Amino acid sequence: MNTPERTADAPSDVPGFGTAVAAESLYLANLMVAPGLAFAALLVLWFKHRHSAPPLARCHLRQTIAGTLWGGALLVLVNAAIILMGGYDAPHTWVLVILYFTTCHSTLILFGAIGFAKAMSAKPYVYPLIGPRNDD
């Protein structure tokens, strides 16, 4: 069985490919699987590579950190709104929770999925609305 040979154009040969994919993976894991733990790992990755990483990795690291901070801020805002509008026993609490998850949380996941696909193809990506612009 013949296996195709890797070419120099393979995405995994691009400098920063592994770090970019890891950053996007940790961003998605933070939103869906292991909140907090994945965020801590993403912060470690960011502190380790933020100055020395190639442009591709720096781009994805900046986007995932910004997206994670926006997600945390939105979560705090929703909880503050719930508390200000009568607490967790109020009947409209579930309306706010469902609105948050169907709009904000799912949008953050969509941005992460697109970012992950771009990282896997070794392309830079800026999250719409929430992503900082790259100077690279």
MODELLER restraints for C-alpha pairs under 7 A, 6 or more apart:
rsr = mdl.restraints
at = mdl.atoms
rsr.add(forms.Gaussian(group=physical.xy_distance, feature=features.Distance(at['CA:11:A'], at['CA:17:A']), mean=7.00, stdev=0.5))
rsr.add(forms.Gaussian(group=physical.xy_distance, feature=features.Distance(at['CA:11:A'], at['CA:120:A']), mean=6.99, stdev=0.5))
rsr.add(forms.Gaussian(group=physical.xy_distance, feature=features.Distance(at['CA:11:A'], at['CA:121:A']), mean=5.60, stdev=0.5))
rsr.add(forms.Gaussian(group=physical.xy_distance, feature=features.Distance(at['CA:11:A'], at['CA:122:A']), mean=5.17, stdev=0.5))
rsr.add(forms.Gaussian(group=physical.xy_distance, feature=features.Distance(at['CA:14:A'], at['CA:122:A']), mean=6.60, stdev=0.5))
rsr.add(forms.Gaussian(group=physical.xy_distance, feature=features.Distance(at['CA:15:A'], at['CA:54:A']), mean=5.98, stdev=0.5))
rsr.add(forms.Gaussian(group=physical.xy_distance, feature=features.Distance(at['CA:16:A'], at['CA:53:A']), mean=6.41, stdev=0.5))
rsr.add(forms.Gaussian(group=physical.xy_distance, feature=features.Distance(at['CA:16:A'], at['CA:54:A']), mean=5.22, stdev=0.5))
rsr.add(forms.Gaussian(group=physical.xy_distance, feature=features.Distance(at['CA:16:A'], at['CA:56:A']), mean=5.56, stdev=0.5))
rsr.add(forms.Gaussian(group=physical.xy_distance, feature=features.Distance(at['CA:16:A'], at['CA:57:A']), mean=4.60, stdev=0.5))
rsr.add(forms.Gaussian(group=physical.xy_distance, feature=features.Distance(at['CA:17:A'], at['CA:56:A']), mean=6.90, stdev=0.5))
rsr.add(forms.Gaussian(group=physical.xy_distance, feature=features.Distance(at['CA:17:A'], at['CA:57:A']), mean=6.48, stdev=0.5))
rsr.add(forms.Gaussian(group=physical.xy_distance, feature=features.Distance(at['CA:17:A'], at['CA:119:A']), mean=6.83, stdev=0.5))
rsr.add(forms.Gaussian(group=physical.xy_distance, feature=features.Distance(at['CA:17:A'], at['CA:122:A']), mean=5.96, stdev=0.5))
rsr.add(forms.Gaussian(group=physical.xy_distance, feature=features.Distance(at['CA:19:A'], at['CA:57:A']), mean=5.44, stdev=0.5))
rsr.add(forms.Gaussian(group=physical.xy_distance, feature=features.Distance(at['CA:20:A'], at['CA:56:A']), mean=6.57, stdev=0.5))
rsr.add(forms.Gaussian(group=physical.xy_distance, feature=features.Distance(at['CA:20:A'], at['CA:57:A']), mean=4.40, stdev=0.5))
rsr.add(forms.Gaussian(group=physical.xy_distance, feature=features.Distance(at['CA:20:A'], at['CA:60:A']), mean=5.25, stdev=0.5))
rsr.add(forms.Gaussian(group=physical.xy_distance, feature=features.Distance(at['CA:20:A'], at['CA:61:A']), mean=6.61, stdev=0.5))
rsr.add(forms.Gaussian(group=physical.xy_distance, feature=features.Distance(at['CA:20:A'], at['CA:119:A']), mean=5.61, stdev=0.5))
rsr.add(forms.Gaussian(group=physical.xy_distance, feature=features.Distance(at['CA:21:A'], at['CA:116:A']), mean=6.33, stdev=0.5))
rsr.add(forms.Gaussian(group=physical.xy_distance, feature=features.Distance(at['CA:21:A'], at['CA:119:A']), mean=5.29, stdev=0.5))
rsr.add(forms.Gaussian(group=physical.xy_distance, feature=features.Distance(at['CA:21:A'], at['CA:120:A']), mean=6.17, stdev=0.5))
rsr.add(forms.Gaussian(group=physical.xy_distance, feature=features.Distance(at['CA:23:A'], at['CA:42:A']), mean=6.23, stdev=0.5))
rsr.add(forms.Gaussian(group=physical.xy_distance, feature=features.Distance(at['CA:23:A'], at['CA:60:A']), mean=6.50, stdev=0.5))
rsr.add(forms.Gaussian(group=physical.xy_distance, feature=features.Distance(at['CA:23:A'], at['CA:61:A']), mean=5.76, stdev=0.5))
rsr.add(forms.Gaussian(group=physical.xy_distance, feature=features.Distance(at['CA:23:A'], at['CA:64:A']), mean=6.48, stdev=0.5))
rsr.add(forms.Gaussian(group=physical.xy_distance, feature=features.Distance(at['CA:24:A'], at['CA:60:A']), mean=6.88, stdev=0.5))
rsr.add(forms.Gaussian(group=physical.xy_distance, feature=features.Distance(at['CA:24:A'], at['CA:64:A']), mean=6.34, stdev=0.5))
rsr.add(forms.Gaussian(group=physical.xy_distance, feature=features.Distance(at['CA:24:A'], at['CA:112:A']), mean=6.37, stdev=0.5))
rsr.add(forms.Gaussian(group=physical.xy_distance, feature=features.Distance(at['CA:24:A'], at['CA:115:A']), mean=6.41, stdev=0.5))
rsr.add(forms.Gaussian(group=physical.xy_distance, feature=features.Distance(at['CA:24:A'], at['CA:116:A']), mean=5.14, stdev=0.5))
rsr.add(forms.Gaussian(group=physical.xy_distance, feature=features.Distance(at['CA:25:A'], at['CA:116:A']), mean=6.78, stdev=0.5))
rsr.add(forms.Gaussian(group=physical.xy_distance, feature=features.Distance(at['CA:26:A'], at['CA:38:A']), mean=5.36, stdev=0.5))
rsr.add(forms.Gaussian(group=physical.xy_distance, feature=features.Distance(at['CA:26:A'], at['CA:39:A']), mean=6.94, stdev=0.5))
rsr.add(forms.Gaussian(group=physical.xy_distance, feature=features.Distance(at['CA:26:A'], at['CA:42:A']), mean=5.89, stdev=0.5))
rsr.add(forms.Gaussian(group=physical.xy_distance, feature=features.Distance(at['CA:27:A'], at['CA:64:A']), mean=5.77, stdev=0.5))
rsr.add(forms.Gaussian(group=physical.xy_distance, feature=features.Distance(at['CA:27:A'], at['CA:68:A']), mean=6.80, stdev=0.5))
rsr.add(forms.Gaussian(group=physical.xy_distance, feature=features.Distance(at['CA:27:A'], at['CA:112:A']), mean=6.76, stdev=0.5))
rsr.add(forms.Gaussian(group=physical.xy_distance, feature=features.Distance(at['CA:28:A'], at['CA:109:A']), mean=6.55, stdev=0.5))
rsr.add(forms.Gaussian(group=physical.xy_distance, feature=features.Distance(at['CA:28:A'], at['CA:112:A']), mean=5.94, stdev=0.5))
rsr.add(forms.Gaussian(group=physical.xy_distance, feature=features.Distance(at['CA:29:A'], at['CA:35:A']), mean=6.94, stdev=0.5))
rsr.add(forms.Gaussian(group=physical.xy_distance, feature=features.Distance(at['CA:29:A'], at['CA:38:A']), mean=5.92, stdev=0.5))
rsr.add(forms.Gaussian(group=physical.xy_distance, feature=features.Distance(at['CA:30:A'], at['CA:36:A']), mean=6.39, stdev=0.5))
rsr.add(forms.Gaussian(group=physical.xy_distance, feature=features.Distance(at['CA:30:A'], at['CA:38:A']), mean=4.79, stdev=0.5))
rsr.add(forms.Gaussian(group=physical.xy_distance, feature=features.Distance(at['CA:30:A'], at['CA:39:A']), mean=5.61, stdev=0.5))
rsr.add(forms.Gaussian(group=physical.xy_distance, feature=features.Distance(at['CA:31:A'], at['CA:109:A']), mean=6.91, stdev=0.5))
rsr.add(forms.Gaussian(group=physical.xy_distance, feature=features.Distance(at['CA:46:A'], at['CA:61:A']), mean=6.14, stdev=0.5))
rsr.add(forms.Gaussian(group=physical.xy_distance, feature=features.Distance(at['CA:50:A'], at['CA:58:A']), mean=6.08, stdev=0.5))
rsr.add(forms.Gaussian(group=physical.xy_distance, feature=features.Distance(at['CA:55:A'], at['CA:136:A']), mean=6.38, stdev=0.5))
rsr.add(forms.Gaussian(group=physical.xy_distance, feature=features.Distance(at['CA:56:A'], at['CA:123:A']), mean=6.90, stdev=0.5))
rsr.add(forms.Gaussian(group=physical.xy_distance, feature=features.Distance(at['CA:56:A'], at['CA:124:A']), mean=5.68, stdev=0.5))
rsr.add(forms.Gaussian(group=physical.xy_distance, feature=features.Distance(at['CA:59:A'], at['CA:124:A']), mean=6.13, stdev=0.5))
rsr.add(forms.Gaussian(group=physical.xy_distance, feature=features.Distance(at['CA:59:A'], at['CA:134:A']), mean=6.50, stdev=0.5))
rsr.add(forms.Gaussian(group=physical.xy_distance, feature=features.Distance(at['CA:60:A'], at['CA:124:A']), mean=6.79, stdev=0.5))
rsr.add(forms.Gaussian(group=physical.xy_distance, feature=features.Distance(at['CA:60:A'], at['CA:125:A']), mean=6.82, stdev=0.5))
rsr.add(forms.Gaussian(group=physical.xy_distance, feature=features.Distance(at['CA:63:A'], at['CA:126:A']), mean=6.33, stdev=0.5))
rsr.add(forms.Gaussian(group=physical.xy_distance, feature=features.Distance(at['CA:63:A'], at['CA:127:A']), mean=6.39, stdev=0.5))
rsr.add(forms.Gaussian(group=physical.xy_distance, feature=features.Distance(at['CA:63:A'], at['CA:131:A']), mean=5.42, stdev=0.5))
rsr.add(forms.Gaussian(group=physical.xy_distance, feature=features.Distance(at['CA:63:A'], at['CA:132:A']), mean=6.59, stdev=0.5))
rsr.add(forms.Gaussian(group=physical.xy_distance, feature=features.Distance(at['CA:66:A'], at['CA:130:A']), mean=6.98, stdev=0.5))
rsr.add(forms.Gaussian(group=physical.xy_distance, feature=features.Distance(at['CA:66:A'], at['CA:131:A']), mean=6.09, stdev=0.5))
rsr.add(forms.Gaussian(group=physical.xy_distance, feature=features.Distance(at['CA:67:A'], at['CA:130:A']), mean=6.43, stdev=0.5))
rsr.add(forms.Gaussian(group=physical.xy_distance, feature=features.Distance(at['CA:67:A'], at['CA:131:A']), mean=6.65, stdev=0.5))
rsr.add(forms.Gaussian(group=physical.xy_distance, feature=features.Distance(at['CA:82:A'], at['CA:88:A']), mean=6.47, stdev=0.5))
rsr.add(forms.Gaussian(group=physical.xy_distance, feature=features.Distance(at['CA:82:A'], at['CA:93:A']), mean=6.03, stdev=0.5))
rsr.add(forms.Gaussian(group=physical.xy_distance, feature=features.Distance(at['CA:111:A'], at['CA:127:A']), mean=6.10, stdev=0.5))
rsr.add(forms.Gaussian(group=physical.xy_distance, feature=features.Distance(at['CA:115:A'], at['CA:125:A']), mean=6.01, stdev=0.5))
rsr.add(forms.Gaussian(group=physical.xy_distance, feature=features.Distance(at['CA:118:A'], at['CA:124:A']), mean=6.48, stdev=0.5))
rsr.add(forms.Gaussian(group=physical.xy_distance, feature=features.Distance(at['CA:118:A'], at['CA:125:A']), mean=6.40, stdev=0.5))
rsr.add(forms.Gaussian(group=physical.xy_distance, feature=features.Distance(at['CA:126:A'], at['CA:132:A']), mean=6.95, stdev=0.5))
rsr.add(forms.Gaussian(group=physical.xy_distance, feature=features.Distance(at['CA:126:A'], at['CA:133:A']), mean=6.65, stdev=0.5))
